[in-house]
């Protein structure tokens, strides 16, 4: 789960890392009121979960109330696309904070390195720009050190890292302290990625986190009530509905609704549908041991996406029983009136019973296929052209 | 031979008194796995259909001779249960539980390494050695004994491929589900090296998915250390960046960890990669027949 900049900064403040004070605003009026309170110059920053906000025009410095109004009006409601084509993300909130007098711009992060099974601390004196470009063009400018999982990572342990990165001598103590505290945020808040770009040194030589990119491990939310509340806010109506029904659903752009059991098989189903020339509308993992009711819920979510023109069921029953799936399909047809073409492939545990249930129900919109590849081709045919 | 579980396995199931734990534990027993103990704190002295229950895994080791532990306890209690298993004296710990906080697993991973314990999972379907033993939730009816070792991040996808191999008339030495979490006890490399050493395994099918760099590391390892043929499948070509696809590990950040990058890394080292589970099974059969 990714946090917005201001949510990340609130976590930083909780762990004693210096951040500019500011306020979050949902409307232009709120933004202007916040700017008036904070004073000028102040920064008006789009709160979206994507990098490259500055380049996209999502960060502006206002010198007075008129400018604050003009920029807030432009930023709230704008769509921002990420540097790798992510999104677009609609801006619903802005963060207004006091302008900072920047003397140096650095980069600092603590990230879970899956391959090495350790946290990785990274520091660079070249902050304020795309760190991937820095790493590619001047690899020595980015110092990377793994944190020993068996010993304490305090400011003393962090100090050699910030020294190696060549930060200004008078900022080393504070920068080491910040790096140690970033590791403490990781441990204390179950963050798997914490990135500060830029980490600035002010004209008064204070070290301040001017940005915050934080990813929290979704598995840990049972022990972070405050963060769990953040996770409950989902923008997309289908994703919200799926969440309420306890389903693993991700919205995509296409018109072929997909339901499979197991994350791996579901991803594979999206791939074969795409190979057959179709565009998947969603990822939906019905999970292991799905009962009929879960299938009805899943179909309701898929069907509520107006783009969907046909639906594919790809089930390989292991723990999941195909007769339960078939019952769910029949019940859903009766309860929620399913008229879209439905391609069903049932294999594995109790598949014969499942196929029999479907045959007896004799649903006019249902098409059975024996293999995964045939079912993908069929659903693409029935879905028609791309949405 | 087979790897990780077999006729020598003596299994203790943590969580055997729970609904899921008893269902799958007893299913494993019915398959022929030597289930010697259940473990639930406070329930020592009870039994589950004749299987004695102990308070600790250590008791199951000393009193029932357990050498393998399966963890079936709820996520928030699972990391301490795995730690307990690591310290109990068993050789192998197989953690089925899904949803364990990743930074807990980070600590647990290093405990297992230090103790020299083979940890599989978490968030995995377990290990099946057809005809010998099944530890976990893999439906054994889709797999026959045979010469192909399978290692996979995904459960159902493995059943799909295993079933296609069975229909083609071949089978498996073992099927190892390593799990889809960002931190798992054993990676592709660990399992590939066990298959390389296993005389019964003639070739290997590896099933990966988006996220992390375990497949890229496996490609390097295969080129350097694996003499047996390896065929691979990667899921997640159509996954959009930044979206998590069910498995906690299946997320692409930026440009690395994509299915295309993994396929390319494997093919660069001479590993054939199937476009679909069906094609992967077909390539595996073709390679097997050429041996």
Boltz contact constraints between the chains, C-beta under 6 A:
constraints:
  - contact:
      token1: [A, 84]
      token2: [B, 241]
      max_distance: 6.0
  - contact:
      token1: [A, 84]
      token2: [B, 254]
      max_distance: 6.0
  - contact:
      token1: [A, 86]
      token2: [B, 241]
      max_distance: 6.0
  - contact:
      token1: [A, 86]
      token2: [B, 242]
      max_distance: 6.0
  - contact:
      token1: [A, 114]
      token2: [B, 182]
      max_distance: 6.0
  - contact:
      token1: [A, 114]
      token2: [B, 212]
      max_distance: 6.0
  - contact:
      token1: [A, 115]
      token2: [B, 213]
      max_distance: 6.0
  - contact:
      token1: [A, 117]
      token2: [B, 109]
      max_distance: 6.0
  - contact:
      token1: [A, 117]
      token2: [B, 183]
      max_distance: 6.0
  - contact:
      token1: [A, 149]
      token2: [B, 110]
      max_distance: 6.0
  - contact:
      token1: [A, 190]
      token2: [B, 101]
      max_distance: 6.0
  - contact:
      token1: [A, 190]
      token2: [B, 103]
      max_distance: 6.0
  - contact:
      token1: [A, 217]
      token2: [B, 101]
      max_distance: 6.0
  - contact:
      token1: [A, 217]
      token2: [B, 102]
      max_distance: 6.0
  - contact:
      token1: [A, 219]
      token2: [B, 99]
      max_distance: 6.0
  - contact:
      token1: [A, 219]
      token2: [B, 101]
      max_distance: 6.0
  - contact:
      token1: [A, 220]
      token2: [B, 101]
      max_distance: 6.0
  - contact:
      token1: [A, 222]
      token2: [B, 76]
      max_distance: 6.0
  - contact:
      token1: [A, 248]
      token2: [B, 246]
      max_distance: 6.0
  - contact:
      token1: [A, 250]
      token2: [B, 243]
      max_distance: 6.0
  - contact:
      token1: [A, 261]
      token2: [B, 156]
      max_distance: 6.0
  - contact:
      token1: [A, 262]
      token2: [B, 155]
      max_distance: 6.0
  - contact:
      token1: [A, 262]
      token2: [B, 156]
      max_distance: 6.0
  - contact:
      token1: [A, 263]
      token2: [B, 245]
      max_distance: 6.0
  - contact:
      token1: [A, 263]
      token2: [B, 246]
      max_distance: 6.0
  - contact:
      token1: [A, 263]
      token2: [B, 247]
      max_distance: 6.0
  - contact:
      token1: [A, 264]
      token2: [B, 154]
      max_distance: 6.0
  - contact:
      token1: [A, 264]
      token2: [B, 157]
      max_distance: 6.0
  - contact:
      token1: [A, 264]
      token2: [B, 209]
      max_distance: 6.0
  - contact:
      token1: [A, 264]
      token2: [B, 235]
      max_distance: 6.0
  - contact:
      token1: [A, 265]
      token2: [B, 156]
      max_distance: 6.0
  - contact:
      token1: [A, 265]
      token2: [B, 157]
      max_distance: 6.0
  - contact:
      token1: [A, 267]
      token2: [B, 209]
      max_distance: 6.0
  - contact:
      token1: [A, 267]
      token2: [B, 235]
      max_distance: 6.0
  - contact:
      token1: [A, 267]
      token2: [B, 236]
      max_distance: 6.0
  - contact:
      token1: [A, 267]
      token2: [B, 245]
      max_distance: 6.0
  - contact:
      token1: [A, 268]
      token2: [B, 157]
      max_distance: 6.0
  - contact:
      token1: [A, 268]
      token2: [B, 235]
      max_distance: 6.0
  - contact:
      token1: [A, 268]
      token2: [B, 277]
      max_distance: 6.0
  - contact:
      token1: [A, 270]
      token2: [B, 238]
      max_distance: 6.0
  - contact:
      token1: [A, 271]
      token2: [B, 237]
      max_distance: 6.0
  - contact:
      token1: [A, 271]
      token2: [B, 238]
      max_distance: 6.0
  - contact:
      token1: [A, 272]
      token2: [B, 276]
      max_distance: 6.0
  - contact:
      token1: [A, 274]
      token2: [B, 238]
      max_distance: 6.0
  - contact:
      token1: [A, 283]
      token2: [B, 245]
      max_distance: 6.0
  - contact:
      token1: [A, 285]
      token2: [B, 246]
      max_distance: 6.0
  - contact:
      token1: [A, 316]
      token2: [B, 156]
      max_distance: 6.0
  - contact:
      token1: [A, 316]
      token2: [B, 159]
      max_distance: 6.0
  - contact:
      token1: [A, 316]
      token2: [B, 160]
      max_distance: 6.0
  - contact:
      token1: [A, 318]
      token2: [B, 139]
      max_distance: 6.0
  - contact:
      token1: [A, 318]
      token2: [B, 159]
      max_distance: 6.0
  - contact:
      token1: [A, 319]
      token2: [B, 137]
      max_distance: 6.0
  - contact:
      token1: [A, 373]
      token2: [B, 278]
      max_distance: 6.0
